[in-house]
Amino acid sequence: MPIPSIAPKTVGKVGTEYLEFDPENPRLVDDGIKNPTEAQIILSLADMADLSEVVQSIAANGYIDIEPMIGQRVGDKWMVLEGNRRLAAIRILQNPALAKGTGVAVPIISAENAETLKEVSVYAVTGKEQAREYIGFKHVNGPHKWDALAKARFAADWYKKERKSGITIEAIARRLGDGHDTVARLVSGMFVLDQAKEARIFDISDRYPGKRFYFSHLYTALTRPGYRDFLGLSDEWRIDDPMPNPVPKSHLENLKQVLVWLYGSKSDDVRPVVNSQNPDIKNLAAVLSNPTAQRIMLLRNNLTEAHAAVEPKGFRFEGALVNAKQEAEKALSQVTGFDGEDSTLLEIGKDLWKTSERIYATMVSMVPNAVSTKKGKK
């Protein structure tokens, strides 16, 4: 069957053998591979987007051809600009070997449902510019949202390609249906990440094994003065439309260190110190704002230890005391579960009693004119 010809801005049926992936799809991890194979693209898509649910749904129900893919004719193929995840699911069901390494379990598909994979609807466009606003609105602030990294990649690429023609972040945000500050944060963070890749100091694919890439860690960190000062970024770096390569060359080693703290490193076998956005991002910002704590962090690579140098001792004592009281009350509420047979638990209870008395006696001794309530004293 010859490749179908579809007039621009119209919908036609295309055999799936004529469809190919968009290698610049925002959902792909940029592994620096030139001319990636279908298997490499599918593996990358699976890393950043959930393919399992699409594969399972199509296997169970067949391909439901309600929403056309968006495609651009390139030679004797149609490059899919919108619908790459659906195309990946189709390819996996047509050739289960493509699921190797993706973690996707390939179900059995009936002959009837397999028949629906042979031909799909495609909305024809002449180029990415013609499809950009629809795709952007749908995935940035619409019903089928991309993750933060894909949104940032899409907005940053758009801005870089059309900045010299007068496009602004404000205009992109308006056309995407999102706020200026949100898009500015995404694009700024993307420019920092791109700079790290181009300088060969960090790559997404080198993050610590088994860890998802939370792009929000980076663009959230960059809103805090502690990180900006450490990276040599001025407070005004995001007031106007952002620029590529924002981190001064003198601070690139600091950028590498921040990214390893956020995401770890597979090649150096270093785990990230940030395990959750709250409170780790905030705590690391406080560490970077304190010279003593920053030095401990650089030497020891231990966020808990470094942050202890930031917090006043009184604050740490207060937190420990409140936590101890809550845990003791929790144990008291369950004390009926003690059957009296385990002498070890009895010893632990005795040690807790003595420790509590010592804490209270020490606190009383530090308060002028305090009266102890300990038995035998008034």
Secondary structure, 3 states (H helix, E strand, C coil): CCCCCCCCCCEEEEEHHHEEECCCCCCCCCCCCCCCCHHHHHHHHHHHCCCHHHHHHHHHHCCCCCCCEEEEEECCEEEEEECHHHHHHHHHHHCHHHHCCCCCCCCCCCHHHHHCCCEEEEEEECCHHHHHHHHHHHHHCCCCCCCHHHHHHHHHHHHHHHHHHCCCHHHHHHHHCCCHHHHHHHHHHHHHHHHHHHCCCCCHHHCCCCCCCCHHHHHHHCCCHHHHHHCCCCCCCCCCCCCCCCCCHHHHHHHHHHHHHHHCECCCCECCCCCCHHHHHHHHHHHHCCHHHHHHHHHHCCHHHHHHCCCCHHHHHHHHHHHHHHHHHHHHHCHHHCCCCCHHHHHHHHHHHHHHHHHHHHHHHCCCCCCCCCCCCC
